[in-house]
Amino acid sequence: MLLRSKDRRRNNRPGHHAAASRLAVSVVAVTLLAITASPVWAQTEAPSVVSAIEPATEPSPEIEPSIEEVTIVGEAAGPGLWKVRNGDNTLYILGTLSPLPKKMEWRSREVESVLSRAKQVIPARSDVDADIGPIKAVQLYMQYRKLRGNDDKQTLEQVLPADLYQRFEGLRQKYAPRERDMLKRRPLLAAGELWSEALSRSGLTGRNDVSRKVEKLAKSSKAPIVLPKIFIDDPKGALAEVGLISRDAEVACMRSTLGRMESDLENARRRAEAWAVGDVDALRSRATSDQQEACWSALQQSPKIAAIRQQFEDEWFKLAIKSVETHDIALAVVPISELFGRNGVIARMQARGYSVDDP
């Protein structure tokens, strides 16, 4: 995710304040966009909330025999490209997926061929701008550190129902026994951190490495890259709204996340394998999980965060429409879950009169 501050003059100067300002923008963007398992931002190029501030801790090398890993190793092409046609113009769309196998190496010769001719490339990430100077940067950093925890420095054991905490702790011991800092987190953050650890221990990754690879290929092919632009006009207020999310909503997110870990990791593996081999029919199954919906519902309580999400969706779609209207060949990248359904990209393109060819 491209992050920058409105105070560009100061940020261009070396030193502590510039680093703090960049860090603060990262905190805001990551907190608002990657804290949740939202289907829109689950695959954007954003680190985990913790890794934005602290070096990531390597998972324990002792993998329990009961943790099954995905088996796809080596090169995979993924699904073919959807083609949105407007007369002689074609917008090719690559649907990405998260999570995917960590050991998979993605290579699509179809994408490489399109990029060699593309006049424009639209990645599945945004250019985030915020009105932040050095002083506000430090304030935001301190605000972020405070909102990671619960009120009165309570632990998860104190804020979660006893049965739910026992489930959380059992899964933490299985997937992240060394990550005791989770026990100090608020439920929404703890759920996301544990889910990320479970994916990693299962041989999966939530990073959108495919989208990053597309951008590298685009740069090599000299294909112009355009990003949806998002402006956060009140980052401090947005973070404050995260702190006001109700405890019931956070607990619902935690409960759904644990349920998915207990019963649905195998489905995540199967979808990862289906994407790797290009099985589009399998990928048309229900795109979002109860976990994603529950965790997004928690964040949806913040009007500012809901507006940021809508801003990204609108800006990405505007770029896609402009691209198919003005360029003979262009490529766009989007989470595959956003393609399907009555309000998906495919249906919205067809509603505007464009024809869409499946891979």
C-alpha positions as CSV (number, residue, x, y, z in Angstrom):
1,M,0.0,0.0,0.0
2,L,1.4,3.4,-1.0
3,L,1.3,5.7,2.0
4,R,2.1,9.4,2.2
5,S,1.5,12.5,4.2
6,K,0.2,15.8,3.1
7,D,3.2,17.4,4.8
8,R,5.5,16.3,2.0
9,R,8.1,19.0,2.5
10,R,8.8,17.8,6.1
11,N,8.6,14.1,5.2
12,N,11.3,14.5,2.5
13,R,13.7,15.6,5.2
14,P,15.8,12.8,6.8
15,G,15.4,12.3,10.5
16,H,13.1,11.1,13.3
17,H,10.1,13.3,12.5
18,A,9.8,12.1,8.9
19,A,10.1,8.5,10.0
20,A,7.4,9.1,12.6
21,S,5.1,10.7,10.1
22,R,5.5,7.8,7.7
23,L,4.9,5.4,10.5
24,A,1.8,7.2,11.6
25,V,0.2,7.0,8.2
26,S,1.1,3.3,8.1
27,V,-0.6,2.9,11.4
28,V,-3.8,4.6,10.3
29,A,-4.0,2.8,7.0
30,V,-3.2,-0.6,8.4
31,T,-5.5,-0.2,11.3
32,L,-8.4,0.9,9.2
33,L,-7.8,-1.4,6.2
34,A,-6.1,-4.5,7.5
35,I,-7.5,-4.9,11.0
36,T,-10.5,-6.8,9.6
37,A,-11.0,-9.8,7.4
38,S,-13.1,-7.7,5.1
39,P,-13.3,-9.2,1.6
40,V,-12.3,-5.9,0.0
41,W,-9.0,-5.3,2.0
42,A,-8.2,-8.8,3.0
43,Q,-5.8,-9.0,0.0
44,T,-4.4,-5.6,-0.2
45,E,-0.7,-5.1,0.3
46,A,-0.8,-4.2,3.9
47,P,1.1,-5.8,6.8
48,S,-0.5,-7.0,9.9
49,V,-1.4,-4.4,12.5
50,V,1.4,-5.5,14.8
51,S,4.1,-5.7,12.0
52,A,3.4,-2.0,11.2
53,I,5.0,-1.1,14.5
54,E,7.1,-4.0,15.6
55,P,9.2,-6.7,13.8
56,A,7.2,-9.8,13.1
57,T,8.0,-12.7,15.4
58,E,8.8,-15.9,13.6
59,P,6.4,-18.7,14.3
60,S,7.7,-21.6,16.4
61,P,9.5,-24.1,14.2
62,E,8.0,-27.0,16.0
63,I,4.9,-27.7,13.9
64,E,2.4,-30.0,15.6
65,P,1.6,-33.1,13.5
66,S,-2.1,-32.2,13.8
67,I,-1.6,-29.0,11.7
68,E,-2.0,-30.0,8.1
69,E,-0.2,-27.9,5.5
70,V,-1.2,-27.2,1.9
71,T,0.7,-29.3,-0.6
72,I,1.0,-27.0,-3.6
73,V,4.7,-26.2,-4.1
74,G,6.2,-24.7,-7.2
75,E,4.8,-22.8,-10.1
76,A,1.1,-22.2,-10.6
77,A,-0.8,-20.0,-13.1
78,G,-4.0,-19.4,-11.1
79,P,-7.3,-18.8,-12.9
80,G,-7.5,-17.2,-16.4
81,L,-8.5,-13.6,-17.0
82,W,-12.0,-12.3,-17.3
83,K,-12.5,-10.0,-20.3
84,V,-14.6,-6.9,-20.1
85,R,-15.3,-5.7,-23.7
86,N,-16.4,-2.3,-24.9
87,G,-16.2,-2.3,-28.7
88,D,-12.5,-2.8,-29.6
89,N,-11.4,-2.1,-26.0
90,T,-10.8,-4.9,-23.6
91,L,-10.2,-4.7,-19.8
92,Y,-8.6,-8.0,-18.6
93,I,-9.3,-8.7,-14.9
94,L,-7.2,-11.0,-12.7
95,G,-9.0,-12.2,-9.6
96,T,-6.7,-12.8,-6.7
97,L,-7.3,-14.8,-3.6
98,S,-6.3,-14.7,0.0
99,P,-5.0,-16.9,1.6
100,L,-2.7,-18.7,-0.9
101,P,0.0,-21.3,-0.3
102,K,3.3,-19.8,0.9
103,K,5.4,-22.0,-1.2
104,M,3.6,-21.4,-4.4
105,E,5.3,-19.5,-7.1
106,W,2.8,-17.7,-9.3
107,R,3.4,-17.3,-13.0
108,S,0.8,-16.6,-15.7
109,R,1.9,-16.4,-19.2
110,E,-1.5,-15.0,-20.1
111,V,-0.9,-12.1,-17.8
112,E,2.6,-11.5,-19.1
113,S,1.2,-11.4,-22.7
114,V,-1.5,-8.9,-21.7
115,L,1.1,-6.7,-19.8
116,S,3.3,-6.6,-22.9
117,R,0.5,-4.7,-24.7
118,A,-1.4,-3.0,-21.8
119,K,-1.8,0.7,-21.8
120,Q,-2.8,0.7,-18.1
121,V,-2.7,-1.5,-15.0
122,I,-4.9,-1.1,-12.0
123,P,-3.6,-3.0,-8.9
124,A,-5.7,-4.2,-6.0
125,R,-4.4,-1.6,-3.6
126,S,-4.7,2.1,-3.1
127,D,-2.7,5.3,-2.8
128,V,-3.6,6.5,0.7
129,D,-3.1,10.2,1.6
130,A,-3.6,11.7,5.0
131,D,-3.2,15.1,6.6
132,I,-0.3,14.3,9.0
133,G,2.6,16.3,10.2
134,P,5.4,15.4,12.7
135,I,3.5,16.3,15.8
136,K,0.3,14.6,14.8
137,A,2.4,11.6,13.8
138,V,3.6,11.1,17.3
139,Q,0.1,11.6,18.7
140,L,-1.4,9.1,16.3
141,Y,1.3,6.5,17.2
142,M,0.5,6.9,20.9
143,Q,-3.2,6.7,20.1
144,Y,-2.7,3.5,18.2
145,R,-0.7,1.9,21.0
146,K,-3.5,2.7,23.4
147,L,-6.3,1.3,21.2
148,R,-4.6,-2.0,20.8
149,G,-5.4,-2.9,24.3
150,N,-8.6,-3.1,26.4
151,D,-9.9,-0.5,28.8
152,D,-8.1,-0.4,32.2
153,K,-5.4,-2.7,30.7
154,Q,-7.7,-5.7,31.0
155,T,-6.6,-9.0,29.5
156,L,-8.6,-11.1,27.1
157,E,-9.4,-13.5,29.9
158,Q,-11.1,-10.6,31.7
159,V,-13.1,-9.3,28.8
160,L,-14.2,-12.5,27.0
161,P,-16.8,-14.9,28.1
162,A,-15.1,-17.8,29.9
163,D,-16.0,-20.4,27.3
164,L,-14.8,-18.2,24.4
165,Y,-11.6,-17.4,26.2
166,Q,-10.9,-21.1,26.7
167,R,-11.4,-21.7,23.0
168,F,-9.1,-18.8,22.1
169,E,-6.4,-20.0,24.4
170,G,-6.6,-23.6,23.2
171,L,-6.2,-22.4,19.6
172,R,-3.4,-19.9,20.5
173,Q,-1.5,-22.8,22.2
174,K,-1.9,-24.8,19.0
175,Y,-1.0,-22.1,16.4
176,A,0.9,-19.4,18.3
177,P,2.2,-20.6,21.6
178,R,4.9,-17.9,21.8
179,E,2.6,-15.0,21.0
180,R,1.5,-14.1,24.5
181,D,1.1,-10.5,23.6
182,M,-2.2,-11.5,22.1
183,L,-3.6,-12.0,25.6
184,K,-3.3,-8.2,26.1
185,R,-5.1,-7.2,22.8
186,R,-8.7,-6.1,22.4
187,P,-10.8,-9.0,20.9
188,L,-10.9,-7.6,17.4
189,L,-7.2,-7.4,17.1
190,A,-6.5,-10.6,18.9
191,A,-8.8,-12.5,16.5
192,G,-7.0,-11.1,13.5
193,E,-3.6,-11.9,14.8
194,L,-4.5,-15.4,15.7
195,W,-6.1,-16.0,12.3
196,S,-2.9,-14.8,10.6
197,E,-0.8,-17.2,12.7
198,A,-3.1,-20.1,12.0
199,L,-2.8,-19.4,8.3
200,S,0.9,-19.3,8.5
201,R,1.2,-22.5,10.5
202,S,-1.1,-24.2,7.9
203,G,1.3,-23.2,5.0
204,L,-0.8,-20.3,3.9
205,T,-0.2,-16.6,3.6
206,G,-2.7,-13.6,3.6
207,R,-0.3,-11.4,1.6
208,N,-1.3,-10.5,-1.9
209,D,2.0,-11.6,-3.5
210,V,0.3,-12.1,-6.8
211,S,-0.8,-8.4,-7.0
212,R,2.7,-7.3,-6.1
213,K,4.2,-9.6,-8.8
214,V,1.8,-8.1,-11.4
215,E,3.1,-4.6,-10.5
216,K,6.7,-5.8,-10.9
217,L,5.9,-7.3,-14.3
218,A,4.0,-4.1,-15.3
219,K,7.1,-2.0,-14.4
220,S,9.3,-4.3,-16.4
221,S,6.9,-4.0,-19.4
222,K,6.7,-0.2,-18.9
223,A,2.9,-0.5,-18.5
224,P,1.5,2.6,-16.7
225,I,0.2,1.8,-13.2
226,V,-2.7,3.8,-11.7
227,L,-3.9,3.5,-8.2
228,P,-7.3,4.3,-6.6
229,K,-6.7,7.4,-4.4
230,I,-8.0,7.5,-0.9
231,F,-7.8,10.6,1.3
232,I,-8.1,10.2,5.1
233,D,-9.1,13.7,6.2
234,D,-9.4,12.9,9.9
235,P,-7.0,10.0,10.8
236,K,-7.2,10.8,14.5
237,G,-11.0,10.7,14.4
238,A,-11.0,7.4,12.4
239,L,-8.7,5.8,15.0
240,A,-10.9,7.1,17.8
241,E,-13.9,5.4,16.2
242,V,-12.1,2.1,16.2
243,G,-11.8,2.5,20.0
244,L,-15.6,3.0,20.2
245,I,-16.5,-0.3,18.6
246,S,-18.9,-2.1,21.0
247,R,-17.6,-5.0,23.0
248,D,-20.4,-7.2,21.7
249,A,-19.4,-6.6,18.1
250,E,-15.8,-7.5,18.9
251,V,-16.8,-10.6,20.7
252,A,-18.9,-11.6,17.7
253,C,-15.9,-11.2,15.5
254,M,-13.8,-13.3,17.9
255,R,-16.4,-16.0,18.1
256,S,-16.8,-16.3,14.3
257,T,-13.0,-16.3,13.8
258,L,-12.5,-19.1,16.2
259,G,-15.3,-21.0,14.6
260,R,-13.7,-20.6,11.2
261,M,-10.4,-21.8,12.6
262,E,-12.0,-24.9,14.2
263,S,-14.0,-25.9,11.2
264,D,-13.1,-24.0,8.0
265,L,-9.3,-24.0,7.6
266,E,-9.7,-27.0,5.4
267,N,-12.0,-25.0,3.2
268,A,-9.4,-22.2,3.0
269,R,-6.9,-24.8,1.9
270,R,-9.2,-26.1,-0.8
271,R,-10.0,-22.6,-2.1
272,A,-6.2,-21.9,-2.3
273,E,-5.6,-25.1,-4.2
274,A,-8.6,-24.3,-6.5
275,W,-7.2,-20.9,-7.3
276,A,-3.7,-22.3,-8.0
277,V,-5.0,-24.7,-10.6
278,G,-7.6,-22.3,-12.0
279,D,-10.8,-24.1,-10.9
280,V,-13.2,-21.1,-11.4
281,D,-16.3,-23.2,-10.6
282,A,-15.0,-24.0,-7.2
283,L,-14.1,-20.4,-6.6
284,R,-17.7,-19.3,-7.3
285,S,-18.8,-20.8,-4.0
286,R,-19.8,-18.4,-1.3
287,A,-17.2,-15.7,-1.5
288,T,-17.4,-14.3,2.0
289,S,-17.4,-16.2,5.3
290,D,-19.4,-15.6,8.4
291,Q,-16.1,-14.5,10.0
292,Q,-15.5,-11.8,7.4
293,E,-19.1,-10.6,7.7
294,A,-18.9,-10.6,11.6
295,C,-15.6,-8.8,11.7
296,W,-16.6,-6.3,9.1
297,S,-19.9,-5.6,10.9
298,A,-17.8,-4.6,13.9
299,L,-15.8,-2.1,11.9
300,Q,-19.0,-1.0,10.1
301,Q,-20.0,0.7,13.4
302,S,-17.5,3.4,12.5
303,P,-18.9,5.7,9.9
304,K,-15.4,7.0,9.0
305,I,-14.1,3.5,8.3
306,A,-17.2,2.5,6.3
307,A,-16.7,5.6,4.2
308,I,-13.0,4.7,3.6
309,R,-14.0,1.3,2.4
310,Q,-16.7,2.7,0.1
311,Q,-14.2,5.3,-1.2
312,F,-11.8,2.5,-2.2
313,E,-14.6,0.5,-4.0
314,D,-15.8,3.6,-5.8
315,E,-12.4,4.8,-6.9
316,W,-11.3,1.3,-8.1
317,F,-14.4,0.9,-10.2
318,K,-14.1,4.4,-11.7
319,L,-10.6,3.6,-12.8
320,A,-11.8,0.3,-14.3
321,I,-14.6,2.0,-16.2
322,K,-12.3,4.8,-17.5
323,S,-9.8,2.2,-18.6
324,V,-12.2,0.1,-20.7
325,E,-13.6,3.3,-22.2
326,T,-10.3,4.8,-23.2
327,H,-7.7,2.0,-23.7
328,D,-7.7,-0.9,-26.2
329,I,-5.9,-3.2,-23.7
330,A,-5.7,-2.8,-19.9
331,L,-5.4,-5.0,-16.9
332,A,-7.0,-4.7,-13.5
333,V,-6.4,-6.8,-10.3
334,V,-9.2,-7.4,-7.8
335,P,-9.9,-10.0,-5.1
336,I,-11.8,-12.7,-6.8
337,S,-14.6,-12.6,-4.2
338,E,-15.4,-9.1,-5.5
339,L,-16.1,-10.4,-9.0
340,F,-19.2,-12.5,-8.3
341,G,-22.6,-11.9,-6.9
342,R,-25.4,-9.4,-7.7
343,N,-23.2,-6.4,-6.7
344,G,-19.9,-7.9,-7.9
345,V,-17.7,-6.3,-10.5
346,I,-18.9,-8.6,-13.3
347,A,-22.6,-7.8,-12.7
348,R,-21.9,-4.0,-12.5
349,M,-19.9,-4.1,-15.7
350,Q,-22.7,-6.0,-17.5
351,A,-25.3,-3.5,-16.1
352,R,-23.3,-0.7,-17.9
353,G,-23.7,-2.5,-21.2
354,Y,-20.3,-4.1,-21.4
355,S,-20.0,-7.8,-22.3
356,V,-17.9,-10.0,-20.0
357,D,-16.2,-13.3,-21.1
358,D,-15.3,-15.8,-18.4
359,P,-11.8,-17.4,-18.5
